[in-house]
Amino acid sequence: MSDLSNKRIITVATTGAWPTKDNTPNVPIEPHEIAQEIYNCWKEGAAVAHIHCRDDHGKAAMVFEKFEETVRLIRERKDCDIILNITTSGGVNLKEADRLRPFYELKPEMCSYDCGTMNWQHNAIFENSPQFLEKLGTMTQEVNVKPEIEVFDPGMIYNAGYYIKKGFLKKPCHFQFCMGVPGGIMATTKNLVFMKDIMDEVAPGSTWSAFGVGKGAMEILYATIAMGGHIRVGMEDNVLYRKGQIADSNMQFVARAKRIIEEFTCEVATPAEARQILGLS
C-alpha cells in the first residue's frame, strides 16, 4: 500500500431524511436527481456517496425500489467508481426490515451503523435497539459490507466498543462523528478532540470522518482536516453554504472541501485510494 497519510476522503451526503424542496429547491429527491448529483459530486472529488432516498411524497422513507433505482442509475455510469454507502436509518419510526433490506440486497461497499438510540432534534426518538444493532452487524458481515459507525455522542463510541468485543463489528472500524444535531454532541473542536480520543481508546487503529450541522459546520471541517480525519459534506447536513445563502448544489460543498484540503497541503483521496484507506475489498 502506498503512503496515504496525506490523503483525505470526501463523503457527500446529498439528500438525507430531512431537507425538502420547501427548504431548498436544490436538494435532490427523486432517484434520477440523486444519481446525477452523486455523479457530479464524484467529478468534483467525492470518493464516497452516502445515500438516502425518499418516498413518492418526498418524505423520509426506506422504499427499496427507490434505492434500487438510484443505485442502478449510478452503477450504469461505467466511468464512475464512487463508493456507495447506503443508509440503514432513513428517518425515525421506520420498520427494521425496511431499514435492512436495501444494503443487504443491493450490496454497496458500505452502509451506516447508528450506534445507539437518541432523542432526535428534541421531537422524536431515533431508535437503534441492541437487538437491531446485533442483527445489523451480523448482516453486514454476511454480505461483506463495511459499517460506517455513526456516533452522535461519546456514549455511542463506547457502544461500538461493546459490539466490537462481542463480534458484531469487525476491526478495523470506520467512525463518522455526527456533530451539532440537536439531541447529540455540539459541533466544536474541543468536542471533536474528545470524541477522537475516546475512539482511539475504544477502537485503536480505526479510521474516522466528521461533519458539523449548522453553525459548527466550518469549524468541524477545518479541525477534522487538521487532525488527520476525513470529511463529510452535503445537503443532508446543511442546506446553507454560508449564513443566509442557500447552497446551489451538493457540488458546491464538495468543491469547497477539496479547496480547503488542498490549501492545507493535503490531497483529496480518489475512490481507489479511499478503498485502501478504509480496507474495502
matplotlib code that plots the C-alpha trace (Angstrom):
import matplotlib.pyplot as plt

x = [0.0, 1.3, 1.6, -1.9, -1.4, -1.7, -5.0, -8.4, -11.6, -14.6, -18.0, -21.0, -24.4, -26.7, -30.2, -30.7, -34.0, -35.0, -34.4, -37.4, -37.9, -39.5, -36.2, -34.3, -35.3, -31.8, -31.9, -32.2, -35.2, -36.0, -33.7, -32.6, -31.8, -29.8, -27.9, -27.0, -25.9, -23.7, -22.1, -21.4, -20.0, -17.7, -16.4, -15.7, -13.7, -16.1, -14.9, -17.9, -21.7, -23.9, -27.3, -30.8, -34.0, -37.5, -41.0, -43.3, -44.2, -40.6, -40.7, -38.2, -38.6, -36.8, -38.6, -36.5, -37.4, -36.2, -32.8, -32.7, -33.3, -30.8, -28.1, -28.8, -28.5, -25.2, -23.8, -24.8, -22.2, -19.3, -16.7, -17.9, -16.1, -17.5, -18.0, -21.7, -22.7, -26.4, -28.2, -29.8, -31.8, -33.7, -35.7, -37.5, -40.2, -39.4, -39.7, -36.5, -36.9, -37.3, -34.1, -32.1, -33.2, -31.5, -27.9, -28.4, -29.8, -28.0, -24.6, -22.9, -19.4, -20.6, -23.7, -24.4, -24.5, -26.0, -24.6, -27.3, -30.8, -31.2, -33.7, -33.7, -33.9, -35.9, -39.1, -38.7, -36.8, -34.2, -34.3, -31.4, -32.1, -29.4, -31.2, -31.3, -27.6, -26.7, -28.7, -27.3, -23.7, -24.3, -25.9, -23.1, -20.6, -22.8, -22.7, -19.2, -20.5, -18.4, -20.3, -19.8, -20.3, -22.2, -21.9, -23.8, -22.4, -19.4, -21.6, -22.2, -18.4, -18.4, -21.4, -19.3, -16.6, -19.1, -20.2, -16.6, -15.9, -19.0, -18.0, -20.9, -18.4, -15.0, -11.8, -10.5, -13.6, -14.6, -16.4, -18.4, -18.6, -22.0, -21.9, -24.3, -27.5, -30.0, -30.0, -26.4, -23.0, -22.3, -20.1, -16.9, -13.2, -13.0, -15.7, -14.1, -10.8, -12.7, -14.6, -11.4, -9.6, -12.4, -12.3, -8.6, -9.1, -12.0, -11.1, -7.4, -6.5, -9.9, -10.3, -12.7, -14.6, -16.7, -19.2, -20.9, -24.5, -25.4, -23.1, -20.4, -20.0, -17.0, -15.2, -15.5, -14.5, -11.2, -10.5, -11.1, -8.7, -6.1, -6.4, -5.9, -9.6, -11.8, -14.8, -18.5, -20.3, -23.7, -27.3, -28.2, -26.3, -26.5, -28.6, -26.9, -23.5, -22.9, -25.1, -28.1, -27.0, -28.7, -26.3, -26.6, -25.8, -24.0, -21.1, -20.6, -19.9, -17.5, -15.6, -15.1, -14.0, -11.5, -10.1, -9.6, -7.9, -5.5, -4.8, -3.9, -1.3, -3.2, -4.6, -8.1, -8.3, -9.6, -12.2, -9.4, -7.3, -10.3, -10.8, -7.3, -7.7, -11.0, -9.9, -12.6, -12.2]
y = [0.0, 3.4, 6.2, 7.5, 9.5, 12.9, 11.8, 13.0, 11.3, 13.4, 11.8, 13.5, 13.1, 14.6, 14.2, 12.8, 12.4, 16.0, 18.8, 19.3, 21.3, 23.9, 24.3, 24.5, 23.7, 22.4, 19.3, 16.1, 14.0, 11.7, 8.7, 10.3, 13.6, 11.9, 9.7, 12.7, 14.8, 11.9, 11.6, 15.3, 15.2, 12.4, 14.5, 17.3, 14.9, 13.0, 9.4, 8.2, 8.8, 8.4, 7.6, 8.3, 8.1, 9.4, 8.2, 9.5, 12.4, 13.4, 12.2, 10.2, 6.5, 3.2, 2.3, -0.5, 0.3, 3.9, 2.7, 0.0, 2.6, 5.1, 2.5, 1.2, 4.7, 5.3, 1.9, 2.4, 5.2, 3.0, 5.7, 6.4, 4.4, 6.2, 4.1, 3.7, 3.9, 3.2, 4.4, 1.9, 4.6, 6.7, 8.6, 7.7, 5.2, 3.0, -0.8, -2.6, -5.0, -1.9, -0.4, -3.6, -4.6, -2.0, -2.6, -6.4, -6.9, -4.2, -4.9, -1.5, -1.3, 0.5, 1.1, 3.3, 1.8, 4.3, 3.0, 4.0, 5.4, 9.2, 11.9, 13.3, 17.0, 17.3, 16.0, 12.2, 9.1, 7.7, 4.1, 1.7, -1.1, -3.6, -6.3, -4.3, -3.4, -7.1, -8.1, -5.2, -6.1, -9.8, -9.0, -6.6, -9.5, -11.9, -9.7, -8.1, -4.6, -2.3, -0.5, 3.2, 3.7, 6.9, 8.3, 11.4, 11.4, 9.8, 7.1, 5.7, 5.2, 3.0, 1.1, 0.4, -1.0, -3.4, -4.6, -5.0, -7.1, -9.3, -9.8, -7.9, -5.3, -6.2, -4.2, -2.1, 0.1, 3.4, 6.0, 9.0, 11.7, 13.4, 16.7, 19.5, 17.5, 18.7, 15.9, 15.0, 16.5, 20.1, 20.8, 22.2, 21.5, 20.7, 18.1, 16.7, 16.1, 14.4, 12.1, 11.1, 10.4, 8.1, 6.3, 5.8, 4.3, 2.1, 1.1, 1.8, 1.7, 2.9, 5.5, 8.4, 11.1, 14.0, 16.7, 19.5, 20.6, 24.3, 26.9, 24.4, 23.1, 25.1, 24.7, 20.9, 20.9, 22.7, 20.9, 17.5, 18.1, 19.5, 16.4, 13.9, 12.9, 12.6, 14.7, 14.6, 17.4, 17.9, 18.9, 16.1, 18.1, 21.7, 23.4, 26.8, 27.3, 30.2, 32.2, 33.5, 31.8, 28.6, 26.3, 26.0, 22.2, 19.5, 20.0, 23.4, 21.8, 19.2, 21.9, 23.9, 20.9, 20.0, 23.5, 23.6, 20.2, 21.3, 24.6, 22.7, 20.9, 17.6, 15.7, 14.6, 10.8, 9.1, 6.3, 3.8, 5.4, 5.6, 1.8, 1.3, 3.6, 2.1, -1.5, -2.3, -5.4]
z = [0.0, -0.9, 1.7, 2.1, 5.3, 3.5, 1.7, 2.9, 1.8, 0.9, 1.5, 0.0, 1.7, -1.0, 0.4, 3.9, 5.5, 6.4, 3.8, 1.5, -1.7, 0.6, 2.5, -0.8, -4.4, -4.9, -2.8, -5.0, -4.1, -7.0, -7.8, -11.1, -9.3, -6.6, -9.1, -11.2, -8.2, -6.9, -10.4, -10.5, -7.0, -7.9, -10.8, -8.2, -6.0, -3.7, -3.1, -1.1, -1.6, 1.4, 0.0, 1.4, -0.7, -0.2, -0.9, -3.7, -1.5, -0.8, 2.8, 4.7, 3.9, 3.2, 0.0, -1.5, -5.1, -4.7, -3.5, -6.2, -9.0, -7.5, -7.2, -10.7, -12.2, -10.5, -11.4, -15.1, -15.2, -16.1, -15.7, -12.1, -9.4, -6.4, -3.2, -2.3, 1.3, 1.9, 5.0, 7.4, 9.1, 6.6, 9.3, 12.5, 13.3, 10.3, 10.2, 10.9, 7.9, 5.6, 7.0, 6.5, 3.0, 0.8, 1.8, 2.2, -1.3, -3.2, -1.6, -1.6, -0.2, 2.9, 5.0, 8.0, 11.5, 14.0, 17.3, 19.8, 20.4, 20.9, 21.3, 17.7, 17.3, 20.6, 18.9, 18.1, 19.2, 16.8, 17.9, 17.4, 19.9, 20.9, 19.1, 15.9, 16.1, 16.7, 13.6, 11.5, 12.5, 11.6, 8.3, 7.2, 7.7, 5.8, 2.6, 3.2, 3.6, 5.8, 8.5, 8.9, 12.6, 13.0, 16.5, 17.8, 21.3, 23.2, 24.6, 21.2, 20.8, 23.9, 22.5, 19.4, 21.7, 23.1, 19.7, 18.6, 21.7, 21.0, 17.4, 15.8, 14.5, 12.9, 13.2, 11.7, 12.1, 10.4, 12.5, 11.4, 14.1, 13.6, 15.5, 16.0, 15.7, 18.4, 20.9, 20.3, 21.0, 19.9, 16.9, 18.5, 18.1, 21.8, 21.4, 18.3, 20.0, 22.9, 20.5, 18.7, 22.0, 23.1, 19.7, 19.9, 23.4, 22.4, 18.9, 18.2, 14.5, 13.3, 10.5, 11.1, 9.4, 10.8, 9.9, 11.8, 11.4, 11.3, 12.8, 13.6, 10.1, 9.0, 12.4, 12.2, 8.5, 9.2, 12.5, 11.0, 8.1, 10.5, 12.8, 10.0, 9.6, 6.6, 6.0, 5.0, 3.3, 1.6, 1.9, 4.3, 7.0, 5.8, 3.1, 3.6, 2.0, 4.4, 6.7, 4.7, 1.4, 0.2, -1.5, -5.2, -5.2, -3.3, -5.8, -4.2, -0.9, -2.4, -4.3, -1.2, 0.8, -2.0, -2.0, 1.8, 1.8, -0.9, 0.8, 3.9, 1.7, 1.8, -1.2, -2.0, -2.0, -5.1, -4.7, -5.3, -2.5, -0.3, -0.7, 0.5, 3.5, 4.5, 3.9, 1.4, -0.6]

ax = plt.figure().add_subplot(projection="3d")
ax.plot(x, y, z, "-o")
ax.set_aspect("equal")
plt.show()
